[in-house]
Amino acid sequence: MRTRGHQSLFLPLMGLLVASAWLALWLWAVSPYGRYLNHGSWLQGGVAGSICGALPAGQILLPALIYVGGWLLMSAAMMLPTTLPLLEIFRRITAARADRALLLALVIAGYLAVWGAFGVVAHVADFGLHALVDKSVWLTFNGWLVGAGVLALAGLFQFSALKYRCLDECRTPLSFVIRHWRGRGERRHALLLGVDHGLYCVGCCWALMLLMFVVGMGSVGWMLLLGAAMAAEKNLPWGPRLGAPIGIGLLAWSVWLVVAHGILLSA
């Protein structure tokens, strides 16, 4: 009965966790503090990113804490739904254990820790780009080039072998759990299972996640669209076939940005 009860609670609890993350992001985005989440878009120009420095209590520590917190919320909202099949399989394998809830929580913690680490690296790189833009008058008015470059990078990555190698690992959750779950040193291996799965998930989705820096971190609509695309790639039978259309669309968007700004500059 306890196992059956745990099974009946798993999906509602996961749904509540993901829904809470989405709700927190939406409330944050529409609140007076939304500017701390949405720190500029590389589609408009480098000057749009100057809001990143308009934070109280220092230029580094507080923005870093806020951005990491926002990124973890975004990772929970966008990426946890894509890994539900693996979590469900792990839940079933450990269903008879008294510490099953703790082990599942450790898998989730390891998974989100990898996305958190990626977010730190991405934000540091973004901060460096903004610092570079601040020192160049030309880049201040042409920061859209960064956005076009990221779009092109994400589009090209959709055709890479690395993308599909990592995607294959994410699309076979049963064999992944069997290979990585040892059943001894349970807590450590549960955490490492989450970390390993997170590494493959970052490996196949990092370029699409970088698009949030292009369209604006606080755009809940873009989060939903990108999250749905990544979930479909990882979990639907025809998911891998989305890679090429998405890549072509991103490359076309990049070219359109270059052409559109070229026309404006020549006018």
Summary of the structure (lengths in Angstrom):
residues: 267
radius of gyration: 20.0
end to end distance: 72.7
largest distance: 72.7
contacts: 854
relative contact order: 0.14
helix: 82%
strand: 0%
